[in-house]
Amino acid sequence: MALEKASIRNTDGGDPVVFQFNPTEYTFAKQVGWKEADTGGADVPKSTFTGGKPIVLTLKLFFDTRETGEDVRKKYTNKLWALALVTPGKKDAKTKKGRPPVVEFQWGEVWTFKAVVTSITSNFTVFDETGTPVRATCDIQLKQVEDPNSYPFQNPTSGGAAGHRTRVMSQGERLDSIAAQEYGDATQWRHIAEANDIDDPLRVRPGVTLRLPPPTGL
């Protein structure tokens, strides 16, 4: 039985970055905000909850292209670095400024979440006779940007409710036509756009995998 490959998917479109080797370990971390009030002379101050902090996922990855002789940067690490760079033509809906893509980590039935790359470090350790790197390790850190309870899981078996599906956008399709087919209501295109972090529905490229959340108001 083949091992399920882990990957990081760019939710703005494009092929996912599939890892050559699955992580040997990964770490989830979360901080919780509490504000301490003036003790007023007491030994222990009262604490007030100020809100949860985003979950941070840290991955340690390993890549090796010695068998094929390919440049490990072109084959693997450059694709990860692209996830930390501003996407051409993509602007934040609120600030109207450019931003790197929102991504999603996926590994079989492992819980997934929408995140952004906040840190990436590549270490090249083996080179061929021309100086081309053929082995690398990569530490990447992802910070959660959305509560997973507010959008469906990509894999229904990973905890999402029944009816959560995905659909690959075909050439010539529009969000309103997809909404009409899936929900019988073309106005649900806004719901699809929000669930997929789409700012401009007219610029969604064919091949993009769309989440189809449960309809609203039906």
C-alpha positions, 0 to 999 in steps of 0.5 A: 500500500502506497503511503499518502503524500503530504502536501501544501495547497495554494488556495489561490490556484496552481498545483499543490506542493507535494512532499518527496518524503512525508515529515518525520515530525510536525508541531502544533502550537497555540497561545491563549491571550489573558490580561492580568489586572492590577492585584490591588495588593492581592497575591494573585491577580485576576485574569481576563480572557482577551482572545485566542491566538492563531495555531502555528504549524511547524514542519521539518522537510527533507528532499534528495535528488541525487538519483536523478541529478536534478537541482533540488531547488528547482524540483522542490524548495523553490515551490515552497519559497514561492508560497512566501512571496507576493502573488502577482495580481493578488490583492488583499480584500481589505488593504488592497495591497499585494500579499502572499497566498493563503495555503492549506496543509493536507496529509491524508486524514490529518486535520487541515487549516487555512494558513499563511507562511510566516517563516521558511529556512532551507539548508542545502547539504549535498552538491554535485560536481558542478555545485548544484545542490541535490539534497536539502532540508527545509523548516517551514512555519504556517500560521492559521488565518481562519477558524476551521469551524467556519469552512469545510474540511477538504476531505470529508473523512477528516471530520467535516459534515456530510455534503462538503465537497470539492470541484475542479473549475473547468474552462469556461465555467464561472462561479455563478454557473457552478452555484446554479448547478450545485445549489440551484441558486446562482446567487450562491456564488458569493458563498463559494467565493468567500469559502475559497478566499476569492477576491475577483470571481472573474479571474479564477483560473481553470484547474483550481479546486473549489470547496463547495460549502453547505448553501446558505439561506436555502 
